[in-house]
Amino acid sequence: MARPDWFELSHGGWQQRSRSRPLGRLLLEAVQNAFDAAARSVRVTLDERAIHVEDDASEGFADGRLVYTVFLSDKRGDPAKRGRLGRGLKELIAAMERARVETVGTTVLFDAAGR
């Protein structure tokens, strides 16, 4: 039986680990997620202050917790999909000062006040 109260995540440690990974590798995680969601087109825009990843996938996250729950994944049963550890998107978000994830029917904001 899982014990959800057994462990806590050190946000500082998670952010430090995420920021130590090359930005290109973290960005690749978001692009892979788009293609895993059956996107046919993905647009990545980078500037001094922001990263934008837009795709044309027709469906959003089946479970909104997939945006913010580390190690939760809906890919484990599908060997054709990359990842399956539920870390990539969260590592990209953790490396940022703030983030907004918009998907079909859901928007999740991450900022100094939390999520």
Contacts in CASP RR format, 6 or more apart in sequence:
PFRMAT RR
TARGET T0000
AUTHOR 0000-0000-0000
METHOD contacts of the structure
MODEL  1
MARPDWFELSHGGWQQRSRSRPLGRLLLEAVQNAFDAAARSVRVTLDERA
IHVEDDASEGFADGRLVYTVFLSDKRGDPAKRGRLGRGLKELIAAMERAR
VETVGTTVLFDAAGR
9 70 0 8 1.000
11 94 0 8 1.000
14 70 0 8 1.000
14 90 0 8 1.000
14 94 0 8 1.000
15 94 0 8 1.000
15 95 0 8 1.000
17 91 0 8 1.000
18 26 0 8 1.000
18 90 0 8 1.000
18 91 0 8 1.000
18 92 0 8 1.000
18 94 0 8 1.000
18 95 0 8 1.000
19 94 0 8 1.000
19 95 0 8 1.000
21 91 0 8 1.000
21 95 0 8 1.000
23 95 0 8 1.000
26 88 0 8 1.000
26 91 0 8 1.000
26 92 0 8 1.000
26 95 0 8 1.000
27 44 0 8 1.000
27 51 0 8 1.000
27 53 0 8 1.000
27 92 0 8 1.000
29 83 0 8 1.000
29 87 0 8 1.000
29 88 0 8 1.000
29 89 0 8 1.000
29 91 0 8 1.000
29 92 0 8 1.000
30 53 0 8 1.000
30 88 0 8 1.000
30 89 0 8 1.000
30 92 0 8 1.000
31 42 0 8 1.000
31 44 0 8 1.000
31 53 0 8 1.000
32 82 0 8 1.000
32 83 0 8 1.000
33 88 0 8 1.000
33 89 0 8 1.000
34 42 0 8 1.000
34 53 0 8 1.000
34 55 0 8 1.000
34 57 0 8 1.000
35 42 0 8 1.000
35 82 0 8 1.000
36 75 0 8 1.000
36 81 0 8 1.000
36 82 0 8 1.000
36 83 0 8 1.000
37 55 0 8 1.000
37 57 0 8 1.000
37 59 0 8 1.000
37 60 0 8 1.000
38 57 0 8 1.000
38 58 0 8 1.000
38 59 0 8 1.000
39 55 0 8 1.000
39 56 0 8 1.000
39 57 0 8 1.000
40 56 0 8 1.000
41 55 0 8 1.000
41 56 0 8 1.000
42 53 0 8 1.000
42 54 0 8 1.000
42 55 0 8 1.000
42 56 0 8 1.000
43 52 0 8 1.000
43 53 0 8 1.000
43 54 0 8 1.000
43 55 0 8 1.000
44 51 0 8 1.000
44 52 0 8 1.000
44 53 0 8 1.000
45 51 0 8 1.000
45 52 0 8 1.000
45 54 0 8 1.000
46 52 0 8 1.000
51 92 0 8 1.000
51 96 0 8 1.000
57 104 0 8 1.000
58 104 0 8 1.000
59 104 0 8 1.000
60 103 0 8 1.000
60 104 0 8 1.000
60 105 0 8 1.000
60 106 0 8 1.000
61 67 0 8 1.000
61 74 0 8 1.000
61 103 0 8 1.000
61 106 0 8 1.000
62 74 0 8 1.000
63 72 0 8 1.000
63 74 0 8 1.000
64 106 0 8 1.000
64 108 0 8 1.000
65 72 0 8 1.000
66 72 0 8 1.000
66 73 0 8 1.000
66 74 0 8 1.000
66 86 0 8 1.000
66 89 0 8 1.000
67 89 0 8 1.000
67 101 0 8 1.000
67 103 0 8 1.000
67 106 0 8 1.000
67 108 0 8 1.000
68 90 0 8 1.000
68 93 0 8 1.000
68 108 0 8 1.000
68 110 0 8 1.000
68 115 0 8 1.000
69 86 0 8 1.000
69 90 0 8 1.000
70 86 0 8 1.000
70 87 0 8 1.000
70 90 0 8 1.000
71 85 0 8 1.000
71 86 0 8 1.000
71 87 0 8 1.000
72 86 0 8 1.000
73 83 0 8 1.000
73 84 0 8 1.000
73 85 0 8 1.000
73 86 0 8 1.000
75 81 0 8 1.000
75 82 0 8 1.000
75 83 0 8 1.000
75 84 0 8 1.000
75 86 0 8 1.000
76 84 0 8 1.000
77 84 0 8 1.000
78 84 0 8 1.000
89 101 0 8 1.000
92 99 0 8 1.000
93 99 0 8 1.000
93 101 0 8 1.000
93 110 0 8 1.000
96 110 0 8 1.000
98 109 0 8 1.000
98 110 0 8 1.000
98 111 0 8 1.000
98 112 0 8 1.000
99 109 0 8 1.000
99 110 0 8 1.000
100 107 0 8 1.000
100 108 0 8 1.000
100 109 0 8 1.000
100 110 0 8 1.000
101 107 0 8 1.000
101 108 0 8 1.000
101 110 0 8 1.000
108 115 0 8 1.000
109 115 0 8 1.000
END
